[in-house]
Amino acid sequence: MEEAAYMLIREYGYPLLFMVILAGIIGFPLPDEGLLIYAGVLAAKGWLDPLSSFGCGVFAVLLGSLINYRVASLPRRRWLIRWGRKWGLSKKRIRTSLKLINRYGGWAVAVSYFVPGVRMGTAYTAGLVRLRLQTFAVGSFAGALVWVGFYLWIGWMLV
């Protein structure tokens, strides 16, 4: 198993890490946290560079969040509310995210990375309510730095 993972990392490396994390943040059911932990393990073993893994992860998370924000802020966004539950974006998650955003703004975006299911909903809700892009981007960047760093660190400490 470890040799197969090494082969994948050696062959596809950071682009694979980037694409899987990006797809997970956009809404595909992928184990983002698990992949980041595994990337931390690989970095500790010398198979990946820790700073490159961190940068790749932060960029993927930030880009995915900005894509979700932008999709939700489009003029014809009613389809998102109607079809969102198929992607796990229930009305309850939207309401929870909306309360957090209205109360805490960019801080809610940053903290939402650590609440499973709310992370994706917060980006969509921020776009739906048209939270200022600058406020969203700063909160998203802060959350991505801590979130990616935390899971890479866990993986690093497992070795």
N, C-alpha and C positions, 0 to 999 in steps of 0.2 A: 504494500500500500504506500509506504513512504517513498519507495523508489519510483512508483508511478506518479506520485505528486511531484517529486523532484523533476521527473521528465517533463511534466506539464509546465512547471515553473521555468525550467531551463529553456523549453521550446517557446513558450508564449509570454512568460514573465509578467512584467508590469502592465502590458495591454490587457492581459486576461484579468488581472486583479482590478484594473480600472473598469472594464466592461461589466464584470459581475457585480461590483459594488454599485455602479451607475444603474444597472438594470434593477437591482434590489431596491434602490432608493426611489426609482420611478414607480415601482409598484409590483414588479414581478416577484413571486414568492421564492426568494432566494435567501440563504442564511448569511446576511451581511456580517453580523457579529461573529459568527463562527469562522467566516473567511478571514476577517481581520485578526482574530486570535491565531489562526493558522499562519497567517502572514507574519505575525510576531514570532511564532515558533521558528519559522524558516529564516527570519532575520537573525534570530539568536544563534542559529546554527551556521550562519554565514551564507546561506543560499540566496538571500535577498538583502539589499542595503536598507537599513532601518529608516534613514531619512527619505530615500526614494519611495519606500513603501508608505511612509507617512504622507508625503506630498501627493502621491498617486491617490491614496484613499481620501484625503481632504478634498482634492480637486474633483474626484468622482462624486462625492457626497454633495459638494457645493453645486456642481453642475446639475445633478439630479434634482436637487431642491429648487433650483432656479427654473428648471424645465417645468416642474410641477406647479410652481407659483405662476409662471407665464401661461400655462395651459388654462389654469383656473381663472386668470384675469382676462381672458379673451371675451369679446362681446357676446358671443354665443356660448355661454357657459352652462346653460340649463341642462344640457346633456350630461354634464359632470355630476350634477345633483341626482339626476334620474338614473344614470348608469354606474355611478360611483360604488354602489354597494357590491357590484360584481367584482370589484377590485379590493373589497374589504373596507371601503370608505362609507361606513354606515352613517345614518343621520345622527346617531348618538355620538360618534367620533367627531363629526363636524361640529355639533353643538359644544362638546367638550373643548375642542380646539378654539372655537369662536370665543367662548368665555375666557380662556387663557389669553388669547391675543388681545381682546378688548381690555383686559385688566393689566396685562404685563407687557404687551407689545413685543419688542425684539427679544426680551428675556424669555418670553414664552417659547419663542422659536428655538432659542439655544437649549433650553431645558427639555424641550419635546423630543430631542434625539434619544433621550434615555427612557422614554415611555413607549414601549412597543405598541404599534398600531396608531399612536397619536402622531408620531414623527411624520408620516406621509400626510395624514389629515391636516396637520398644522400648515404645511406648505400650500396645500390646496385651499384651505380656509383663508390663509393670508392673501392669496390671490383673489378669492371670491369677494372678500371684504375690501379689497384693494388697499391693504396695508402698504405704506410707502415702500418702494423697492429698496431704497437705501436702508431703511430700518430692518426690513426682512433680510437683506444680504448681510448686514453686520451681525444680526442674531444668528443667522445660518452659519456664517463663517466661524463665529465663536463656538457654536455647538459642534460643528464639524471638527474643529481642532481638538476639543476635549474628547468627543466621542471616539474618533479614530485613534487618538493617542491612548485612550484608556484601554481599548480592546487590543491594540498592538502591544501595550505594556503587559497585559494579562498573558498574552502568548509568549512574550519574552521571558516572563517570570516562570513559566511552566517548564522551561528547559533547565 
